Amino acid sequence: MSEKNLAKLCATLSPVMAEPTYVYCSFPDFALPSGLLAFGTVREREGLTAIVERDDAQRLGFPYIYDARLITLSVHSSLEAVGLIAVVSRELAAAGIPCNTIAGYYHDHILVPVGRAEQAMTVLRTIAAASCDCP
């Protein structure tokens, strides 16, 4: 069952970092090329943004930006939960770590710069360890 209580969400973040490096590609024809698997896509006026593994983008010769590590908050958060991403982004911002978030059906996912990923994991674990002294 999905969780809405902010204190419980913070206390049980259980962040897990995926192994691959992810990047952002843009496809102005709004089509994901054959053979390219995307972690996520976003339709924008300018084209289709795809978040893909860097190795795949390189292998297929697609230009990309933003080398990132993907961190999944393993807690089953409700899409109606209020404040979880605000807490996470506030704490990461305080540490000077940019983050890009994606809400999935079961979990929230955060993309952070490769060079700051371990520090981001420390920040997320600190949130959970503090049992979330959320305002």
N, C-alpha and C positions, 0 to 999 in steps of 0.2 A: 504494500500500500504506500502511496506517495505521502510525503511529509510536508506539512505547511508551517509547523512551529519553528520560528527562526532560531531559538536557542537550541533545539534538538538538531536542526539542520547544521548549525555551526559546529556543534559538539561531535557530529558524526560525518564530517566532510569526506573523510577517507580518500584523499587525493591519490591518483595513480597516473604516472607519466608514461605515455606511449613511447616506444623505442624510436620510431622514425622521426625524421625532421619533416615538417609540413611547410608548404609554401602556398601562396595565392597566385592563381592564374586568372586571366580575363579572356573571354571569348566573345567578341562583338557580334557573332552570328547566333548567339544564344544556344549553341549546341555543344554538348560535352563530346569531345572527340572520341572516336572508337578506340577502345583499349585503355582509356584513362579512367581509373576509378577515383571518385571524389569522396572525401570524408563528408563534405557538405557543399551545397551550392546556394547562391543568392542571385536572384534575377534583379538586375538594376537597369536603369535607363540605358546605360552605356554598353551593357552586355551581361553575360553570365560570369559571375565570379565563382571559381571552383577552388576549394581547399584540397590539395592533393599532396601525396608524398613527393618530396623533392627528387628522389631517385627516379620516379616515374616522369616527372616534368623534364628532367635532364635527358633521360633515355629517349623520350619522344620529341625533344627539341623545342619545348614550349618555354617562352619567356615567363619569368615569375619574379615575385617580390616577397620579402619578409620571411626569412628562415625562422621557423618557430617550432617549439615543442608543444605537444598537445597534452594537457592535464585534464583528466576526467574527475569530477567530484562524484565519487561512487555512491553517495547518499542518494536515495530515490526521492528526489525533490519534486514537489507538485509544481505544475506550470502556473498555479495560482498562489504560490508562496511569495510572500512580500519581504524583500530586504536582503536575501542571501547574496545576490550578486552585488548589491550595494556594499555590504560588509567586505566581501572578497576584494572588490575593485578598490575600495577605500584603503584597505591594508596593503594591497600591492602598490597602489599609488604612493602611499606613505614611504614605501621602500624604493620608490623610483622605478617600478617595474610596470611597463605597459602591458595591458591584457586585452584580448579580444575574446568575447564570450559567444557561445552558441548554446541555446537551450534545446535539448533533445526531449523525446517523450519520457524517458526515465531519468536522465542525468543532465547536469550542466557541464559544459566543456570550456576550457580556457586555453587560448593559444598565447604563449609568451615567447619573447626572443630566446633563441638557443642559449646565448651566453648568460641569461638570467634565470634559466629554468630551475636549477638546483636551489637558488635563493627563493624563487617563487614557491617551491615545494616546502621550504622551511617556514615561510610566512603562512602558508595554508595549514601546516601542521600546528603552528603556534595558535592559530584561530581555534582549531579543534581542541588543543590542550587546555586552552583558557576557558573551555566550555562556553565560549562566546559571551563575553560581557557586552552584549549588544545593547545599544541605546533603545 
